[in-house]
Amino acid sequence: MFTSYIAIGDSFTEGVGDELPDGRTRGWADFVALGLAAASSEPVRYANLAIRGRKLGPLITEQLQPAIDQRPQLISLNGGGNDIMRPKVSMESVVTMLDDAATRVTAAGLHMLLLSGANPTAHLPLGSVMRRRGDELDAAVRARLPLDNVTFVDNWVDEGLGDIRYWSVDRLHLNSLGHARVASNVLTALGVPVPAEWGVDEVAAAPAGEKSRRTVDYYRRYVLPWIGRRLTGRSSGDGRTAKIPSLTIVDPSAAAPL
């Protein structure tokens, strides 16, 4: 059982799409922290350094060493999703950076939780292109994984997560149901019970949702702003800081760690 955990990553790990009524983001990593705390007889400490919009290189440069320096028992990393959405990407470079990051974590005597993101491509414009790249990245990561002190959770191949019920209105980020399912995948891989009150099994057993249409309003609200940021070199994470920058004790009875 891990009693200290730091998550690093981009919007997927920050929890975008799972916004609480007070405006905070929660997300799968927060759920994992809550699950660890619920199953532990000791206090569990948690930090989340993830910042939305980060490509993998800046993500690792900014977040990895600060996470290692806090000496948690467990560090999770998801990244590369923003890279494969760019017009050009070196898959070899992305996989090498992930491999090097895992090696740095394990060399420090810490456990590495490496995970792929969920697959949103059934609901996105040009989804077939992104799916092909995502399939390539996922296969390459699995082929390169170090075996010692690393847990890999492959959400990309979780076909159930492709259902529209798990996705937020922008169709790129998971909603609270999707984040809870990813957390369930992670906890299961770590051998930690999934809290029954999350209702993950009940949601999975329900009928699939109907595929929604992409309207003019959808393109105006989500697609065009994304294109605008790419053309101007801006990021949705510009000016943002980590939501939980240092290890903090988790309240297992809360809706979110803090």
C-alpha positions in Angstrom: 0.0 0.0 0.0 1.4 3.4 -1.0 0.9 6.2 1.6 2.5 9.0 -0.4 1.6 9.8 -4.0 2.4 12.6 -6.5 0.7 12.9 -9.9 2.4 14.7 -12.8 0.9 15.4 -16.2 -1.3 17.6 -18.3 -5.1 18.2 -18.4 -5.9 14.5 -18.1 -4.1 14.3 -14.7 -5.1 17.8 -13.6 -8.7 16.6 -13.9 -10.1 18.9 -16.6 -13.7 17.9 -17.3 -14.4 16.9 -13.7 -15.2 20.3 -12.2 -16.8 20.4 -8.8 -19.5 23.0 -7.9 -16.9 25.3 -6.3 -14.9 25.4 -9.5 -12.1 23.1 -8.5 -11.0 20.3 -10.8 -10.9 16.8 -9.3 -10.1 14.0 -11.8 -8.8 10.4 -11.7 -5.6 11.2 -9.7 -7.6 12.8 -6.9 -9.9 9.7 -7.0 -6.8 7.5 -6.7 -5.6 9.5 -3.7 -9.0 9.1 -2.1 -9.0 5.4 -2.8 -5.6 4.9 -1.3 -6.6 6.9 1.8 -9.8 4.9 2.2 -7.9 1.6 2.1 -5.0 2.6 4.4 -4.7 2.5 8.2 -2.2 5.2 8.0 -2.5 8.8 6.7 -2.0 9.2 3.0 -0.3 12.2 1.5 -0.9 13.4 -2.0 0.3 16.2 -4.4 -0.8 17.0 -8.0 1.7 19.0 -10.1 -0.2 18.5 -13.4 -0.9 21.6 -15.6 -3.3 21.5 -18.6 -1.9 22.0 -22.1 1.6 20.9 -21.4 3.5 19.0 -24.1 5.6 16.1 -22.8 9.0 17.9 -22.9 8.0 20.9 -20.8 5.9 18.7 -18.6 8.9 16.5 -17.6 11.3 19.5 -17.3 8.9 21.4 -15.0 7.3 18.6 -12.9 9.4 15.4 -12.7 12.3 16.5 -10.5 10.1 18.5 -8.1 8.1 15.3 -7.7 11.1 13.2 -7.1 12.5 15.7 -4.6 9.5 15.2 -2.4 10.3 11.5 -2.1 6.8 10.0 -2.5 6.5 6.2 -2.6 4.5 6.5 -5.9 4.7 8.9 -8.9 2.3 8.7 -11.8 2.9 10.1 -15.2 0.7 10.5 -18.3 1.8 12.6 -21.2 2.2 12.8 -24.9 -1.5 13.4 -25.7 -0.8 17.1 -26.6 2.2 16.1 -28.7 0.3 13.7 -30.9 -2.4 16.4 -31.6 0.2 18.6 -33.3 0.6 18.5 -37.1 4.1 16.9 -36.7 5.3 14.6 -33.9 8.3 12.3 -33.4 6.8 9.2 -31.8 10.3 7.9 -31.0 11.1 11.1 -29.1 7.8 10.9 -27.1 8.5 7.3 -26.2 12.1 8.0 -25.3 11.1 10.8 -23.0 8.5 8.6 -21.2 11.1 5.8 -20.9 13.7 8.1 -19.5 11.3 9.6 -17.0 10.3 6.1 -15.7 14.0 5.3 -15.4 14.7 8.4 -13.4 11.8 7.6 -11.0 12.8 4.0 -10.5 16.5 4.9 -10.1 15.5 7.1 -7.2 13.9 4.1 -5.5 10.3 5.2 -6.2 7.5 3.3 -7.8 6.5 4.5 -11.3 2.8 4.5 -12.3 2.8 5.1 -16.1 -0.6 5.3 -17.7 -2.1 6.0 -21.1 -5.0 8.4 -21.5 -8.5 7.3 -22.5 -9.3 7.3 -26.3 -11.6 10.2 -27.3 -11.3 9.8 -31.0 -14.7 8.4 -31.8 -16.2 11.8 -30.8 -13.6 14.2 -32.3 -13.1 15.9 -35.7 -10.2 14.1 -37.6 -10.5 11.4 -34.9 -9.1 8.7 -37.2 -5.8 10.5 -37.5 -5.5 10.9 -33.7 -6.5 7.3 -33.2 -3.8 6.0 -35.5 -1.2 8.1 -33.7 -2.5 7.0 -30.3 -2.4 3.4 -31.3 1.2 3.8 -32.4 2.2 5.5 -29.2 0.5 3.0 -27.0 2.1 0.1 -28.7 5.5 1.7 -28.6 5.3 2.5 -24.9 4.3 -1.1 -24.1 7.2 -2.4 -26.1 9.7 -0.1 -24.3 8.5 -0.3 -20.7 11.1 -1.2 -18.0 9.8 -4.2 -16.0 11.1 -3.4 -12.5 9.2 -1.1 -10.2 6.8 0.1 -12.9 3.0 -0.3 -13.1 1.5 0.4 -16.5 -2.3 1.1 -16.8 -3.5 1.0 -20.4 -6.6 3.1 -20.5 -6.3 3.6 -24.3 -7.4 0.1 -24.9 -10.3 0.2 -22.4 -13.1 0.2 -25.1 -15.8 0.9 -22.5 -14.2 4.3 -21.9 -15.0 5.3 -25.4 -18.7 5.6 -24.6 -20.0 9.2 -24.8 -21.3 8.9 -21.2 -17.7 9.2 -19.9 -16.9 12.4 -21.8 -17.4 16.1 -21.0 -19.1 18.5 -23.3 -15.8 19.3 -25.2 -15.5 15.6 -26.0 -11.7 15.8 -25.5 -11.7 15.5 -21.7 -13.4 12.9 -19.5 -16.2 13.9 -17.2 -16.5 12.7 -13.5 -17.8 9.3 -14.6 -14.8 8.8 -16.9 -12.3 10.0 -14.3 -13.8 7.6 -11.8 -13.4 4.7 -14.2 -9.8 5.5 -14.9 -9.1 5.7 -11.2 -10.8 2.3 -10.9 -8.4 0.9 -13.5 -5.5 2.4 -11.6 -6.5 1.1 -8.1 -7.2 -2.3 -9.5 -3.7 -2.5 -11.1 -2.2 -1.5 -7.7 -4.3 -4.1 -5.9 -6.3 -1.5 -3.9 -10.1 -1.9 -3.5 -12.3 0.5 -5.5 -14.8 2.3 -3.2 -18.2 0.9 -4.0 -19.8 4.4 -3.6 -18.2 5.5 -6.8 -20.6 3.3 -8.7 -18.1 2.4 -11.4 -19.5 -1.1 -12.0 -23.1 0.2 -12.1 -22.3 2.8 -14.7 -20.3 0.3 -16.8 -23.3 -2.1 -16.8 -25.8 0.6 -17.9 -26.8 0.9 -21.6 -24.4 2.8 -23.8 -25.1 6.5 -24.5 -26.2 7.8 -27.8 -23.6 9.4 -30.0 -24.2 13.2 -30.1 -23.8 15.4 -33.2 -21.1 18.0 -33.6 -22.9 21.3 -34.0 -21.8 24.7 -35.2 -21.9 25.8 -31.5 -19.5 22.9 -30.6 -16.9 24.1 -33.2 -17.3 27.7 -32.1 -16.9 26.9 -28.4 -14.2 24.3 -28.5 -12.5 23.6 -31.8 -11.9 27.2 -33.0 -10.3 28.3 -29.7 -8.0 25.3 -29.8 -6.9 26.1 -33.3 -6.4 29.8 -32.3 -4.1 28.8 -29.4 -2.0 26.6 -31.8 -1.7 29.4 -34.3 -0.6 31.9 -31.7 1.6 29.6 -29.7 -0.5 29.9 -26.6 -1.5 27.1 -24.2 -4.6 26.6 -22.0 -2.1 26.2 -19.1 -0.4 29.5 -19.5 -0.2 31.3 -16.2 -1.5 28.3 -14.2 0.3 26.6 -11.3 0.0 23.2 -9.7 -3.3 22.7 -7.8 -1.7 20.7 -5.0 2.1 21.5 -5.2 3.3 19.7 -2.1 2.4 16.4 -0.3 -0.7 17.0 1.8 -2.7 14.6 4.0 -5.9 13.3 2.2 -9.3 13.2 3.9 -10.8 10.0 2.6 -14.3 11.1 3.5 -14.1 14.3 1.3 -15.3 14.7 -2.3 -11.8 15.8 -3.3 -8.4 15.5 -1.5 -8.5 19.3 -0.6 
